[in-house]
Amino acid sequence: TITAVTISSQPIKMIWFIILFIPGLTSGDTCSCSTPNQYELLCCNPDNLGNIVRIDENDNRQKYIICPSTLLTQCQLLSSCSDVLVRNPSASSGYYDINLSNGSVITVYCDMDGNNCDGEGGWIRVAQLNMSEPGATCPPGLTLQNYNNIDHSLCGRSSYGCNSTFFSTYGLNYTKVCGKVRGYQFGHIDAFGTGTNNIDSEYVDGISITYGSNPRQHIWTYAGGYSEFQNGGRNCPCNNGSSVVVPNFVGNDYYCESGPGQSRILYV
């Protein structure tokens, strides 16, 4: 049983109506509906637990819903940030609990704005590396590096070749990946001119984002070219007269940006 309170807003007197209705759910039931009802939209929001929440209506009455102090089962069966957003379209970006298929519950950060993606919310953040934040450290596999002309440390490879780091997707199925990469140059950069055409080797001077293993699958590549004014094999494929061939497994899923040539200071 769910309780809603309706208050008349007439100027002479105030009349309270207590309305009880049964939507077919109790605290032990689960919701088989794909679209949440108004009660779920409001009371599945943790900020509303134990509170009386006003419902906006285009009439002369003020309507309220009394939310329980604990989440009902239908609120708890959320398996993604998209589910959270469906339950509460006004949900803000932040940390939420979601359920995995094995029954365990994990806390993830949900991007409900999509400003760094497609403009739509419901994204699960699996990795964030912002070395300009106080106390930031490099993840395993990458090396901390310092330069004189930048006020914070960076993460990079320890020597020639590949250095990798791994981020878990919690075993969740996904169909889209989005993100943002900032590249820095120091020294000579070679784009796709490293002489290899194997996804498990140093096929690019830049950043390679992949998933899975045996075989590894390509998602997106960020390449750094030597100069925009040359067309040799160590420059971006989009340079005038370039003969650079992008590896087949990369296809069109890459971005190449030219540097200033060889730079002995850090170049963003």
C-alpha positions in Angstrom: 0.0 0.0 0.0 1.3 3.4 -1.0 0.1 6.6 0.6 -0.4 9.9 -1.2 -1.5 13.1 0.5 -3.6 15.7 -1.4 -4.0 19.3 0.1 -6.5 21.8 -1.2 -5.1 25.2 -1.8 -8.4 27.1 -1.6 -7.9 30.6 0.1 -10.6 30.1 2.7 -9.8 26.7 4.3 -7.5 23.8 3.9 -8.8 20.3 3.4 -6.6 17.2 3.7 -7.4 14.1 1.7 -5.6 10.9 2.4 -5.5 8.7 -0.7 -4.5 5.0 -0.5 -3.8 3.1 -3.6 -2.3 -0.3 -4.3 -0.1 -0.4 -7.5 0.4 -4.2 -7.2 3.7 -3.8 -5.2 4.7 -4.4 -1.6 8.0 -4.1 0.0 8.9 -7.7 -0.9 7.8 -7.6 -4.6 9.8 -6.8 -7.7 8.7 -4.6 -10.5 8.3 -6.2 -13.9 7.5 -2.9 -15.6 10.0 -1.3 -18.0 8.6 2.2 -17.3 8.6 3.3 -13.6 5.5 4.8 -12.2 5.4 8.2 -10.5 5.9 6.7 -7.1 9.1 4.9 -8.2 10.4 8.0 -10.0 10.3 9.9 -6.7 10.9 7.3 -4.0 13.7 5.4 -5.8 15.7 8.6 -5.4 17.8 8.2 -2.2 17.4 11.9 -1.4 13.7 11.4 -1.0 13.8 8.5 1.4 11.7 9.1 4.5 10.4 12.4 3.1 7.2 13.8 1.9 7.7 14.8 -1.7 5.5 17.3 -3.6 4.1 16.3 -7.0 3.8 19.0 -9.5 0.4 19.1 -11.1 -1.4 21.6 -13.4 -4.5 22.0 -11.1 -5.5 23.8 -8.0 -4.4 21.1 -5.6 -1.0 20.3 -4.0 -0.2 16.6 -4.1 2.4 14.8 -2.1 3.8 11.3 -1.9 5.2 9.8 1.3 8.4 7.9 0.5 9.5 5.0 2.8 12.7 5.3 4.8 14.3 2.4 3.0 14.4 1.5 -0.7 11.9 -1.1 -1.9 13.0 -4.1 -3.9 11.9 -2.6 -7.2 14.3 0.3 -6.6 17.2 -1.9 -5.8 17.1 -3.9 -9.0 19.3 -1.5 -11.0 22.0 -2.9 -13.2 23.4 0.2 -14.8 23.6 4.0 -14.7 21.0 4.0 -17.5 18.6 2.2 -15.1 19.2 4.8 -12.5 18.4 7.5 -15.0 15.2 5.8 -16.2 14.0 5.5 -12.6 14.9 9.1 -11.9 15.3 11.3 -15.0 16.5 14.2 -12.7 19.3 12.1 -11.1 22.6 14.0 -10.9 26.1 12.7 -11.6 27.6 10.9 -8.7 28.0 7.5 -7.0 25.3 4.9 -7.1 24.9 1.3 -6.2 24.1 -1.1 -9.0 23.5 -4.9 -9.1 25.7 -7.3 -11.0 24.3 -10.5 -12.6 25.9 -12.6 -9.9 23.9 -10.8 -7.2 26.6 -8.7 -5.8 26.3 -4.9 -5.5 29.0 -2.4 -6.5 29.3 1.3 -6.2 30.0 3.1 -9.5 30.2 6.7 -10.7 27.5 7.6 -13.1 27.8 10.5 -15.6 24.2 11.7 -15.9 24.9 14.6 -18.1 27.0 13.1 -20.9 28.8 16.3 -21.4 32.0 14.4 -22.3 30.2 11.9 -24.4 27.0 12.1 -26.6 25.2 14.7 -24.5 23.0 12.0 -23.0 23.4 10.6 -19.5 23.6 7.1 -18.1 27.3 6.4 -18.5 29.3 4.3 -16.1 32.8 5.7 -15.5 35.4 2.9 -15.5 38.5 5.0 -15.5 39.6 8.5 -14.7 43.2 9.8 -14.7 43.6 13.5 -14.1 47.2 14.2 -13.0 46.4 17.9 -12.3 44.3 16.9 -9.3 46.1 17.0 -5.9 47.4 13.7 -4.8 46.9 12.0 -8.2 49.1 9.0 -8.9 49.7 6.8 -11.9 47.9 3.5 -12.2 49.9 0.3 -12.3 51.9 -0.1 -15.6 52.5 3.6 -16.2 55.4 5.6 -14.9 55.4 9.0 -13.1 57.3 11.6 -15.0 58.1 15.3 -14.2 58.9 18.2 -16.5 60.1 21.8 -15.8 57.5 23.6 -17.8 54.4 22.0 -16.2 53.2 22.3 -12.7 52.1 18.7 -12.1 53.4 15.2 -12.9 52.3 13.1 -15.9 52.0 9.4 -16.6 53.7 7.7 -19.5 55.8 4.7 -20.6 59.0 3.9 -18.9 61.0 3.3 -22.1 60.6 2.5 -25.8 57.9 0.0 -26.5 54.5 -0.4 -24.9 53.3 0.2 -21.3 49.8 -0.8 -20.5 47.3 -0.3 -17.7 44.0 -2.1 -17.2 40.6 -0.9 -16.0 37.8 -3.2 -15.0 34.3 -2.9 -16.5 32.9 -5.0 -13.6 31.8 -7.8 -15.9 29.1 -5.6 -17.3 28.0 -5.8 -21.0 28.3 -2.6 -22.9 27.8 -1.3 -26.4 29.4 2.1 -26.4 32.6 3.6 -25.0 33.4 7.3 -24.7 36.0 9.4 -23.1 38.6 12.1 -23.5 42.4 11.9 -24.0 45.0 14.7 -23.6 48.3 14.0 -25.3 51.7 15.5 -24.5 54.9 15.4 -26.6 58.5 15.2 -25.5 61.1 14.4 -28.1 60.4 12.7 -31.4 56.9 11.3 -32.1 56.2 8.8 -34.9 52.4 8.4 -35.3 51.9 5.1 -37.1 55.5 4.9 -38.4 56.8 2.6 -35.7 57.2 -0.3 -38.2 54.7 -2.7 -36.7 51.2 -3.7 -37.7 50.2 -5.8 -34.7 47.7 -4.7 -32.1 49.8 -6.4 -29.4 52.9 -4.4 -30.3 53.9 -0.7 -30.4 52.0 0.0 -33.6 51.4 3.7 -32.7 53.3 6.5 -30.9 50.4 7.6 -28.8 47.6 5.9 -26.9 45.8 2.8 -27.8 42.4 1.8 -26.1 41.5 -1.8 -26.5 39.3 -4.4 -24.8 39.5 -8.1 -24.2 42.4 -10.5 -24.9 43.3 -13.4 -27.1 42.7 -11.6 -29.3 42.7 -8.0 -28.1 40.0 -5.8 -29.8 40.7 -2.2 -30.9 38.4 0.6 -29.7 40.2 3.9 -30.5 43.7 5.2 -31.1 45.2 8.6 -30.4 48.4 9.2 -32.5 51.0 11.9 -32.4 52.6 12.9 -35.7 56.1 14.4 -36.1 55.1 17.5 -38.1 52.1 18.8 -40.1 54.4 20.1 -42.8 56.0 16.8 -43.8 54.5 13.7 -45.4 56.9 11.0 -44.4 56.0 7.8 -42.6 56.2 9.3 -39.1 53.5 11.9 -39.7 49.7 11.9 -39.7 47.9 10.2 -42.5 45.9 13.4 -43.2 49.0 15.4 -44.1 49.1 16.6 -47.7 50.8 14.0 -49.9 51.0 11.5 -47.0 51.5 7.8 -47.9 51.0 6.6 -44.3 48.8 3.5 -44.1 46.8 3.0 -40.9 46.7 -0.5 -39.6 43.6 -2.5 -40.7 42.4 -3.2 -37.2 42.4 0.6 -36.5 40.3 1.5 -39.5 38.8 5.0 -39.0 38.6 4.8 -35.2 41.6 7.1 -34.5 42.6 10.7 -34.2 46.1 11.9 -35.3 47.5 15.3 -34.2 50.8 16.8 -35.4 53.4 18.1 -33.0 56.0 20.8 -33.6 58.7 18.5 -34.8 61.3 17.3 -32.3 60.7 19.1 -29.0 63.0 18.9 -26.0 60.4 20.6 -23.8 57.0 19.2 -23.0 54.5 20.2 -25.6 50.7 19.9 -25.1 
